[in-house]
């Protein structure tokens, strides 16, 4: 009894009255462990026990051998990139560092991170400081000038890889718990979305996501809402647990267990407590603590139990609003404790002790002694080297006890005091905290005109740090705040600062898809910038936005116009593919491979941006004006030789190799493919490695067995995802699925792989690839006998099918192919004619394996139609043309093409009524297929 008098009430950490909800979460977890994909959210009003339930479930997962990663979003720390995610992973890495029993696991994690992620691990280490310590080195410098969309996607991929490494290193399920999702940001939710998508399709990683959010605080504009409404896109079931306040019986159970008394004895007290708190678990505990402090709930030594006067408690004036109740409770504390709580509340729900010491130094104010008194009062917890408010409502009460003007002034003073320390300590975390404080204060808190420019510069620095950590939503917010601190005439008085803020904000606006802001920012720069060169960045971002929004003709025209102003003319070029390739060959004839590989790096900023425009044009023109692409490639190579190599240069050389191979010199084309792959290691960046590997692998299929190409496309996918290039990752996946089909992989497996890929394409909004994939899936389903009807085709997809000749050509081929396989004469002839009708406009300049497949099946179809049609000679000649093409490719790669060439010879002989020759060729085709393991 004396112990109770000394330490007060002790509340359990067990969930009361929530057995059904806890069981539902455990059931969901067991489904995930068994191979399903699922996420769980817990919602409810503040103080309803959401976090406590999640904590108890986390203990269950840990007891089952799982790994629990946990983080918490904070309304006052929204500026910090990936705040909750970074905290979750950093805490796990901290455990690996300090728990000696996990030494082997730590070493295995370090080995796998270095092996799987290589230098890209530096981006993770920037976000997760304890990982940098595990890896044993400082993070490498981060290239801040790469494409933003790539960088954000790259971070998502790296986090997915890291989860897989964590899981495989311990052979355990990984659970990620994020609290207070109502304060989440788009970048963090996008990362969670990618984790669900990737791990849901993984055979090696079991990943479970649990999140909590306040009921009513997640609306249509919250990033979380998109996940809850579109969980089907990541192929994940969503289980929503909704909590309410406790009923009277549950409150009585809580009071009974806390006081160690029979529920019968505590019932009258519980009725009063329930009436005053409405059953809020948090309010119940705070009220009981308050009653003990005021002597209304007290230990009785005589009765050896807790005692109370129900009537006095019922008559006691207690505010029935928990926020007001807490504010009044804090108001009763000493001035020093109250002041320290208010300071701490300005930095969110928790702060580590090392930061408190820095804050004491910056403010020249003692804090920790008073905070320890608050710990004794139960308002704070002190554990794991952190001070944490015992509940968010306590932090909010301490924060809102200050009036709004005082809060703004405090935030501003704290930020201005911390910023110089951050610079001296070279601590990015302190700098971000300082700038967040200044932004919470706003421009109204500025006390000196000079401070406007100081704060704008600090936001510029903070935004660049956020970009290095690939959180472009946070970065945009910093740049936007920086712009808000600029005063009138800032373009005249602070030109460089203004240009950097607007340029950087436009770059981030493109990444986060805020095209309206991008347009406004771009127009400002175009109107106010002094020089044409200063307008190039925002012009490039605007052009990227046009291309991404399916306005390819406008994007191409804009790019051509900018390049013309840079002295790079693309208009009026009419040469054929053959002539363009010969001109480029002549250009390269004066250089050896070694000289090209040792060419200096490009440094001219105008040429660097020109190369970016050329790459953008190459991708866009491939879709709608493929005949013009070789000249763009020629200019990429020409500028690389004149001004030095850039990250775009390998693309030029691999495309050029593809053109040469398409014209018939496979081996010579492959030499340029090899050169492009080697260039990836010398240009200082692998941001375009996915595209180079993809295009190069397609050339390889004309020299190497298809089975080898499958692994190359896996490598291309990994390279593209590592650099965040979603488009090229999708392209590698699409090619991989198609080659599986061509290599004779079981059709049911191929169908499942296509379905898995399509879900990913839809989630990533890769519309063109989705349409291509649907066409192939439909054919496979019919071959299997499923006969599935195509899904609804959107108006956008219908428009693309009508205007994109390359996609329509693929559509015509697939329909001709499946009609032929089922010997539907009229449909086969109709769609084959359609195929030939758009061939001249839709044929890409690059060499893809689809060209050989099309030639082969169109050859089979043509010989068959020649035997069935009155227009025999017309179809016969088309069949012979296909046979000629297959002969050329069979000479370069018997493994993939010899059996097909024999089969076309057999069909030709059959048309010629030479049964003996036809039989001989059929036998040769079968023998070749057997020898080369073609199924």
HELIX and SHEET records of a PDB file:
HELIX    1   1 UNK A    2  UNK A    7  1                                   6    
HELIX    2   2 UNK A   19  UNK A   33  1                                  15    
HELIX    3   3 UNK A   50  UNK A   63  1                                  14    
HELIX    4   4 UNK A   75  UNK A   77  5                                   3    
HELIX    5   5 UNK A   83  UNK A   98  1                                  16    
HELIX    6   6 UNK A  100  UNK A  102  5                                   3    
HELIX    7   7 UNK A  103  UNK A  117  1                                  15    
HELIX    8   8 UNK A  118  UNK A  120  5                                   3    
HELIX    9   9 UNK A  121  UNK A  127  1                                   7    
HELIX   10  10 UNK A  129  UNK A  135  1                                   7    
HELIX   11  11 UNK A  148  UNK A  170  1                                  23    
HELIX   12  12 UNK A  181  UNK A  183  5                                   3    
HELIX   13  13 UNK A  186  UNK A  200  1                                  15    
HELIX   14  14 UNK A  223  UNK A  229  1                                   7    
HELIX   15  15 UNK A  231  UNK A  234  5                                   4    
HELIX   16  16 UNK A  248  UNK A  259  1                                  12    
HELIX   17  17 UNK A  263  UNK A  277  1                                  15    
HELIX   18  18 UNK A  281  UNK A  293  1                                  13    
HELIX   19  19 UNK A  310  UNK A  315  1                                   6    
HELIX   20  20 UNK A  322  UNK A  331  1                                  10    
HELIX   21  21 UNK A  335  UNK A  345  1                                  11    
HELIX   22  22 UNK A  353  UNK A  363  1                                  11    
HELIX   23  23 UNK A  368  UNK A  376  1                                   9    
HELIX   24  24 UNK A  392  UNK A  400  1                                   9    
HELIX   25  25 UNK A  404  UNK A  425  1                                  22    
HELIX   26  26 UNK A  428  UNK A  441  1                                  14    
HELIX   27  27 UNK A  443  UNK A  445  5                                   3    
HELIX   28  28 UNK A  449  UNK A  468  1                                  20    
HELIX   29  29 UNK A  472  UNK A  484  1                                  13    
HELIX   30  30 UNK A  490  UNK A  493  1                                   4    
HELIX   31  31 UNK A  495  UNK A  512  1                                  18    
HELIX   32  32 UNK A  515  UNK A  528  1                                  14    
HELIX   33  33 UNK A  532  UNK A  535  5                                   4    
HELIX   34  34 UNK A  536  UNK A  548  1                                  13    
HELIX   35  35 UNK A  552  UNK A  565  1                                  14    
HELIX   36  36 UNK A  577  UNK A  588  1                                  12    
HELIX   37  37 UNK A  593  UNK A  597  1                                   5    
HELIX   38  38 UNK A  605  UNK A  624  1                                  20    
HELIX   39  39 UNK A  626  UNK A  628  5                                   3    
HELIX   40  40 UNK A  629  UNK A  643  1                                  15    
HELIX   41  41 UNK A  649  UNK A  662  1                                  14    
HELIX   42  42 UNK A  666  UNK A  679  1                                  14    
HELIX   43  43 UNK A  689  UNK A  700  1                                  12    
HELIX   44  44 UNK A  706  UNK A  722  1                                  17    
HELIX   45  45 UNK A  726  UNK A  742  1                                  17    
HELIX   46  46 UNK A  747  UNK A  763  1                                  17    
HELIX   47  47 UNK A  767  UNK A  784  1                                  18    
HELIX   48  48 UNK A  795  UNK A  803  1                                   9    
HELIX   49  49 UNK A  805  UNK A  821  1                                  17    
HELIX   50  50 UNK A  825  UNK A  837  1                                  13    
HELIX   51  51 UNK A  839  UNK A  842  1                                   4    
HELIX   52  52 UNK A  849  UNK A  868  1                                  20    
HELIX   53  53 UNK A  872  UNK A  892  1                                  21    
HELIX   54  54 UNK A  894  UNK A  911  1                                  18    
HELIX   55  55 UNK A  915  UNK A  931  1                                  17    
SHEET    1   A 5 UNK A  67  UNK A  72  0                                        
SHEET    2   A 5 UNK A 174  UNK A 179  1                                        
SHEET    3   A 5 UNK A 207  UNK A 214  1                                        
SHEET    4   A 5 UNK A  38  UNK A  44  1                                        
SHEET    5   A 5 UNK A 237  UNK A 242  1                                        
SHEET    1   B 2 UNK A 297  UNK A 300  0                                        
SHEET    2   B 2 UNK A 305  UNK A 308 -1                                        
SHEET    1   C 3 UNK A 350  UNK A 352  0                                        
SHEET    2   C 3 UNK A 386  UNK A 389 -1                                        
SHEET    3   C 3 UNK A 380  UNK A 383 -1                                        
END                                                                             
